[in-house]
Amino acid sequence: MIINNTPTVTETPDAFVVNGITVPKMKRGQMSVYDPALIKAIGTDLFFQLVSPKKPVPIPDLGFTDAEWDDMEDQIRHDQ
C-alpha cells in the first residue's frame, strides 16, 4: 500500500486551499492572524512557505535628516 503525503494546494486570489483547508493570504498594510490549529493542520513549513513574503519587505524612508539620525544615535549611546 502506497500512502501519498503530498498535500494538494490550490490558490485563489485571496487564499490558499490545502487539502480542503482554507489559508487566507497576508495583505499588505493589514494585520493577519492565524489560528494555531490551522497552522498545525497543514504543517508549519508549508504554512510559512505559502504565506510568507516572497521578496524582502522594503523599509520605508522615515524622512529624518542626517543631523536627526546623529541625535538619535547619540541619545541611544547616552541611554545605555
C-alpha positions in Angstrom: 0.0 0.0 0.0 1.4 3.4 -1.0 0.4 6.5 1.0 0.7 9.9 -0.7 1.8 12.5 1.9 2.0 15.3 -0.7 -0.6 18.0 0.1 -2.9 19.3 -2.6 -2.6 23.1 -2.8 -4.7 25.3 -4.9 -4.7 29.1 -5.0 -7.4 31.7 -5.2 -6.9 35.5 -5.3 -7.5 35.7 -1.5 -6.4 32.3 -0.1 -4.6 29.0 -0.5 -6.5 25.8 -0.1 -4.5 22.9 1.3 -6.3 19.6 1.3 -9.6 21.5 1.7 -8.3 23.8 4.5 -8.5 27.5 3.5 -5.5 29.6 4.5 -6.1 33.3 3.9 -3.3 35.2 2.2 -1.5 38.0 4.1 -2.5 41.5 2.9 0.0 44.4 2.9 -1.0 47.1 5.5 -3.4 44.7 7.3 -2.8 42.6 10.4 -3.1 38.9 9.7 -4.0 36.5 12.5 -3.9 32.7 12.0 -5.4 30.1 14.2 -2.7 27.8 15.6 -4.9 24.8 14.8 -4.9 25.8 11.2 -1.1 26.1 11.1 -0.8 22.7 12.8 -3.2 21.1 10.4 -1.2 22.0 7.3 2.3 22.0 9.0 4.5 24.9 9.9 6.9 24.5 7.0 4.1 24.6 4.4 2.3 27.4 6.2 5.3 29.7 6.1 6.2 28.7 2.6 2.7 29.8 1.5 2.0 33.0 3.5 5.5 34.5 4.0 6.6 37.3 1.7 8.5 36.1 -1.4 10.6 39.2 -1.6 12.1 41.2 1.3 9.7 43.8 2.6 11.2 47.3 1.9 11.8 49.5 4.9 10.2 52.9 4.2 12.3 56.1 4.4 11.3 57.8 7.6 12.3 61.2 6.4 14.9 62.0 9.1 17.8 64.3 8.2 21.4 63.2 8.9 21.5 65.5 11.9 18.4 63.9 13.3 19.8 60.4 12.9 23.0 61.6 14.6 21.0 63.0 17.5 19.1 59.7 17.9 22.3 57.7 17.8 23.8 60.0 20.5 20.7 59.6 22.6 20.9 55.8 22.3 24.5 55.8 23.4 23.7 58.1 26.3 20.8 55.9 27.5 22.9 52.7 27.6 
